[in-house]
């Protein structure tokens, strides 16, 4: 049976609240909190990756802090990162290995940067990745709307060729699959 962890990436105050605010931030927050509740009920590790940047997101600043509505607790795992890849120069892979994790549910911010890079990195490392289709967000960009960015990346991720498979589905479908596997 797979050992799963939930990875919530960069759902930080300065990135979600803005300005500008992230697309559908409240709905994304609700999905992430529901996924966190599921992970805890299943006994899965909950991992929060936080981006640090001396200019934009300095450590311990209000912008750097996780969004106040996120159900983060002291027993969760916190990973500091300085690149889009949650694995690059961080202890994430070692922490997951120590917990015998082989599968990840991933959500957070920003779809086309840190979510995309971390999904690809996890799949390249052989993790079975489930992207929470309704649990990641971004902002409108000069060339594409946030909704278009999310749809495009969902299409790409579902077609990646990597050692680890990538599935993209809304949280409710993930929960139904989880309930179905528990009944077997």
JOMO-V779266 format. One record per residue. N is the residue number from 1. OMEGA is omega in radians with two decimals (* if undefined). Layout:
BEGIN
n: <N	N>
omega: <OMEGA	OMEGA>
END
This chain:
BEGIN
n: <1	2	3	4	5	6	7	8	9	10	11	12	13	14	15	16	17	18	19	20	21	22	23	24	25	26	27	28	29	30	31	32	33	34	35	36	37	38	39	40	41	42	43	44	45	46	47	48	49	50	51	52	53	54	55	56	57	58	59	60	61	62	63	64	65	66	67	68	69	70	71	72	73	74	75	76	77	78	79	80	81	82	83	84	85	86	87	88	89	90	91	92	93	94	95	96	97	98	99	100	101	102	103	104	105	106	107	108	109	110	111	112	113	114	115	116	117	118	119	120	121	122	123	124	125	126	127	128	129	130	131	132	133	134	135	136	137	138	139	140	141	142	143	144	145	146	147	148	149	150	151	152	153	154	155	156	157	158	159	160	161	162	163	164	165	166	167	168	169	170	171	172	173	174	175	176	177	178	179	180	181	182	183	184>
omega: <-3.11	3.04	-2.98	2.93	3.03	3.11	3.10	-2.99	2.92	3.07	-3.00	-3.05	-3.07	-3.13	-3.07	-3.10	3.08	0.18	-0.21	3.14	3.08	3.12	3.09	-3.08	-3.10	3.12	3.11	3.10	3.14	3.12	-3.14	3.12	3.07	3.10	3.09	3.10	3.10	-3.14	-3.13	3.13	3.13	-3.09	3.13	3.00	3.03	-3.06	3.06	3.04	3.14	3.11	3.08	3.08	-3.05	-3.10	-3.02	-3.07	-3.12	-3.14	3.09	3.06	3.10	3.12	-3.09	-3.07	3.02	3.10	-3.04	3.12	-3.12	-3.11	3.11	-3.10	-3.07	-3.14	3.13	3.13	-3.12	-3.11	3.05	3.13	3.14	3.12	3.13	-3.10	-3.13	3.14	-3.00	3.10	3.07	3.09	-3.03	-3.08	3.12	3.12	3.11	3.12	3.13	3.13	3.13	3.13	3.06	-3.11	3.14	2.83	-3.05	3.03	3.10	-3.03	-0.26	-3.05	-2.99	3.13	-2.98	3.08	-3.13	-3.09	-3.12	3.07	-3.14	3.14	3.11	3.13	3.12	3.11	3.08	3.08	2.96	-3.01	2.95	3.06	3.08	-3.02	3.14	-3.08	3.03	-3.08	3.08	3.09	2.99	3.11	-3.10	-3.05	-3.10	3.03	3.11	3.11	3.11	3.10	3.14	-3.13	3.14	-3.11	3.07	3.12	-3.13	-3.08	-3.12	-3.11	-3.13	2.99	-3.07	3.10	3.10	3.13	3.09	3.07	3.10	3.12	3.11	-3.09	-3.10	3.08	3.07	-3.13	3.11	3.10	3.11	3.11	3.12	3.14	3.11	3.14	-3.11	*>
END
